[in-house]
Amino acid sequence: MKKSPERRWRIAVFGIAAGAVVSGLGLAPWDVFHLGVAEHSLLTIGTASIVVGLVVLCVSWGLGQPP
């Protein structure tokens, strides 16, 4: 499979973002929310991310908005 320039760009952006988190420069807004949910519950940050994503999807579907 040939790597497109867009795919390479996405991988580069993901790598930069992951590096910023590891280096202590901070988190993205949704990640901060997920971290807060994880710290105030028994969930891990990964599980909190999944749960929040499912809640957002269900609310958007309930309001008749496509996700």
MARVEX-448269 format. One line per field, with one value per atom (N, C-alpha, C, O): residue number from 1; residue in one letter; z, y, x. Coordinates in Angstrom, 2 decimals. Layout:
<rs>
nr: NUM:...
rest: a:...
c3: Z:...
c2: Y:...
c1: X:...
</rs>
This chain:
<rs>
nr: 1:1:1:1:2:2:2:2:3:3:3:3:4:4:4:4:5:5:5:5:6:6:6:6:7:7:7:7:8:8:8:8:9:9:9:9:10:10:10:10:11:11:11:11:12:12:12:12:13:13:13:13:14:14:14:14:15:15:15:15:16:16:16:16:17:17:17:17:18:18:18:18:19:19:19:19:20:20:20:20:21:21:21:21:22:22:22:22:23:23:23:23:24:24:24:24:25:25:25:25:26:26:26:26:27:27:27:27:28:28:28:28:29:29:29:29:30:30:30:30:31:31:31:31:32:32:32:32:33:33:33:33:34:34:34:34:35:35:35:35:36:36:36:36:37:37:37:37:38:38:38:38:39:39:39:39:40:40:40:40:41:41:41:41:42:42:42:42:43:43:43:43:44:44:44:44:45:45:45:45:46:46:46:46:47:47:47:47:48:48:48:48:49:49:49:49:50:50:50:50:51:51:51:51:52:52:52:52:53:53:53:53:54:54:54:54:55:55:55:55:56:56:56:56:57:57:57:57:58:58:58:58:59:59:59:59:60:60:60:60:61:61:61:61:62:62:62:62:63:63:63:63:64:64:64:64:65:65:65:65:66:66:66:66:67:67:67:67
rest: m:m:m:m:k:k:k:k:k:k:k:k:s:s:s:s:p:p:p:p:e:e:e:e:r:r:r:r:r:r:r:r:w:w:w:w:r:r:r:r:i:i:i:i:a:a:a:a:v:v:v:v:f:f:f:f:g:g:g:g:i:i:i:i:a:a:a:a:a:a:a:a:g:g:g:g:a:a:a:a:v:v:v:v:v:v:v:v:s:s:s:s:g:g:g:g:l:l:l:l:g:g:g:g:l:l:l:l:a:a:a:a:p:p:p:p:w:w:w:w:d:d:d:d:v:v:v:v:f:f:f:f:h:h:h:h:l:l:l:l:g:g:g:g:v:v:v:v:a:a:a:a:e:e:e:e:h:h:h:h:s:s:s:s:l:l:l:l:l:l:l:l:t:t:t:t:i:i:i:i:g:g:g:g:t:t:t:t:a:a:a:a:s:s:s:s:i:i:i:i:v:v:v:v:v:v:v:v:g:g:g:g:l:l:l:l:v:v:v:v:v:v:v:v:l:l:l:l:c:c:c:c:v:v:v:v:s:s:s:s:w:w:w:w:g:g:g:g:l:l:l:l:g:g:g:g:q:q:q:q:p:p:p:p:p:p:p:p
c3: 0.00:0.00:0.00:0.79:-0.89:-1.02:-0.02:0.14:0.64:1.62:0.90:0.21:1.08:0.46:1.29:2.47:0.68:1.45:2.62:3.68:2.42:3.50:4.68:5.83:4.40:5.47:6.22:7.45:5.51:6.15:7.02:8.11:6.52:7.29:8.59:9.65:8.51:9.70:10.71:11.91:10.23:11.13:11.79:12.98:11.04:11.59:12.67:13.72:12.40:13.39:14.65:15.76:14.47:15.63:16.44:17.67:15.76:16.46:17.23:18.35:16.65:17.34:18.56:19.63:18.41:19.54:20.66:21.83:20.30:21.30:22.00:23.20:21.25:21.83:22.79:23.80:22.47:23.36:24.69:25.74:24.63:25.86:26.70:27.91:26.08:26.79:27.39:28.48:26.68:27.16:28.25:28.82:28.54:29.59:29.13:29.96:27.81:27.31:27.42:27.28:27.67:27.86:27.04:26.29:27.22:26.55:25.74:25.95:24.79:24.04:24.94:25.94:24.62:25.49:25.81:26.96:24.82:25.10:25.99:26.84:25.82:26.67:28.11:29.04:28.30:29.66:30.29:31.46:29.51:30.02:30.37:31.43:29.49:29.75:30.99:31.79:31.16:32.34:33.61:34.63:33.55:34.70:35.05:36.23:34.03:34.26:34.89:35.82:34.38:34.89:36.35:37.16:36.68:38.05:39.05:40.24:38.60:39.49:39.44:39.96:38.80:38.73:38.84:39.06:38.70:38.75:37.38:37.23:36.37:35.01:34.72:35.37:33.75:33.24:32.21:31.81:31.78:30.80:29.46:28.77:29.10:27.86:27.91:26.97:29.02:29.19:29.27:28.71:29.96:30.04:28.65:28.34:27.83:26.47:25.65:24.92:25.79:25.07:25.55:24.74:26.87:27.44:27.02:26.62:27.11:26.71:25.23:24.84:24.41:22.98:22.70:21.86:23.41:23.22:23.69:23.04:24.79:25.28:24.27:23.99:23.74:22.75:21.51:20.98:21.04:19.89:20.16:19.33:21.33:21.67:21.78:21.33:22.37:22.49:21.10:20.82:20.25:18.91:18.11:17.40:18.22:17.54:18.12:17.37:19.44:20.09:19.66:19.61:19.36:18.91:17.39:16.85:16.73:15.28:14.46:13.28:15.06:14.36:13.95:14.75:12.71:12.35:13.02:13.09:13.51:14.20:13.26:13.69
c2: -1.17:0.00:1.24:1.35:2.15:3.36:4.42:4.64:5.07:6.10:7.43:7.93:7.98:9.26:10.39:10.20:11.56:12.71:13.08:13.49:12.93:13.24:12.29:12.72:11.03:10.05:10.36:10.28:10.70:11.07:12.31:12.39:13.28:14.49:14.16:14.68:13.31:12.92:12.19:12.43:11.32:10.59:11.58:11.45:12.56:13.55:14.39:14.64:14.82:15.62:14.81:15.32:13.54:12.68:12.52:12.57:12.34:12.19:13.44:13.34:14.61:15.86:16.02:16.42:15.70:15.81:14.84:15.21:13.62:12.64:13.08:12.90:13.65:14.15:15.30:15.42:16.15:17.28:16.77:17.32:15.73:15.17:14.53:14.74:13.76:13.07:14.07:13.85:15.15:16.12:17.03:17.84:16.91:17.73:19.09:19.96:19.28:20.58:20.77:21.88:19.70:19.86:18.88:18.06:18.98:18.09:18.91:20.11:18.25:18.88:19.04:18.33:19.95:20.20:18.95:18.75:18.12:16.92:15.96:15.29:15.90:15.02:15.50:14.69:16.82:17.36:16.95:16.56:17.03:16.61:15.12:14.73:14.29:12.85:12.58:11.71:13.30:13.12:13.50:12.82:14.58:14.99:13.95:13.64:13.40:12.34:11.14:10.53:10.78:9.61:9.82:8.89:11.04:11.29:11.34:11.09:11.65:11.75:10.52:10.53:9.48:8.22:7.06:7.26:5.88:4.68:4.27:3.19:5.12:4.79:5.19:6.07:4.51:4.95:6.04:6.24:6.74:7.81:7.24:7.89:6.06:5.44:5.07:5.32:4.48:4.12:5.37:5.40:6.40:7.65:8.27:8.81:8.18:8.70:7.97:8.60:6.66:5.87:6.19:6.37:6.26:6.54:7.94:8.10:8.93:10.29:10.32:10.98:9.63:9.58:8.97:9.46:7.89:7.25:8.17:8.23:8.87:9.81:10.93:11.30:11.47:12.55:12.05:12.76:10.84:10.28:10.09:10.43:9.55:9.31:10.62:10.71:11.64:12.94:13.55:14.10:13.47:14.04:13.31:13.95:11.99:11.24:11.59:11.72:11.74:12.11:13.48:13.70:14.39:15.73:15.78:16.83:14.65:14.61:15.16:15.45:15.30:15.80:14.62:13.73:14.62:13.57:13.82:14.97:12.78:12.97:13.38:13.58
c1: 0.84:0.00:0.88:1.82:0.58:1.36:0.89:-0.31:1.84:1.49:1.26:2.15:0.09:-0.23:0.38:0.69:0.55:1.06:0.14:0.61:-1.17:-2.11:-1.91:-1.94:-1.70:-1.49:-0.20:-0.17:0.84:2.10:1.93:2.49:1.15:0.89:0.16:0.52:-0.85:-1.60:-0.72:-0.82:0.14:1.05:2.02:2.32:2.50:3.41:2.73:3.31:1.50:0.77:0.50:0.64:0.12:-0.10:1.18:1.16:2.29:3.57:3.96:4.47:3.72:4.02:3.13:3.59:1.84:0.92:1.29:1.26:1.63:2.03:3.32:3.47:4.23:5.46:5.22:5.91:4.25:3.93:3.38:3.69:2.57:2.00:3.09:3.14:3.95:5.02:6.02:6.54:6.28:7.26:6.71:7.45:5.43:4.84:4.36:4.11:4.23:3.79:2.28:1.78:1.55:0.12:-0.70:-0.17:-2.00:-2.94:-3.92:-4.08:-4.56:-5.63:-6.85:-6.96:-7.77:-8.93:-9.75:-10.13:-10.03:-10.81:-10.03:-10.61:-8.72:-7.91:-7.89:-7.85:-7.92:-8.01:-9.33:-9.37:-10.41:-11.72:-11.70:-12.19:-11.13:-11.06:-10.23:-10.57:-9.14:-8.30:-9.06:-8.95:-9.83:-10.64:-11.69:-11.90:-12.36:-13.35:-12.67:-13.20:-11.49:-10.78:-10.34:-10.40:-9.91:-9.45:-10.60:-10.39:-11.80:-12.95:-13.85:-14.96:-13.36:-14.12:-13.14:-11.94:-13.65:-12.79:-12.29:-11.72:-12.49:-12.11:-10.66:-10.10:-10.07:-8.77:-9.04:-10.18:-7.99:-8.19:-8.68:-9.46:-8.24:-8.70:-10.16:-10.91:-10.58:-11.99:-12.85:-13.95:-12.37:-13.11:-13.28:-14.34:-12.26:-12.32:-13.39:-14.15:-13.45:-14.44:-15.84:-16.75:-16.03:-17.34:-17.82:-18.98:-16.96:-17.33:-17.68:-18.65:-16.92:-17.22:-18.58:-19.33:-18.90:-20.21:-21.34:-22.39:-21.14:-22.16:-22.37:-23.51:-21.30:-21.42:-22.15:-23.01:-21.84:-22.53:-24.02:-24.85:-24.36:-25.76:-26.53:-27.67:-25.92:-26.58:-26.78:-27.84:-25.79:-25.93:-27.00:-27.78:-27.05:-28.11:-29.48:-30.45:-29.56:-30.81:-31.32:-32.53:-30.40:-30.78:-31.01:-31.37:-30.82:-31.04:-29.90:-30.07:-28.74:-27.57:-26.68:-26.43:-26.21:-25.26:-23.93:-23.48:-23.29:-22.00:-20.89:-19.76
</rs>
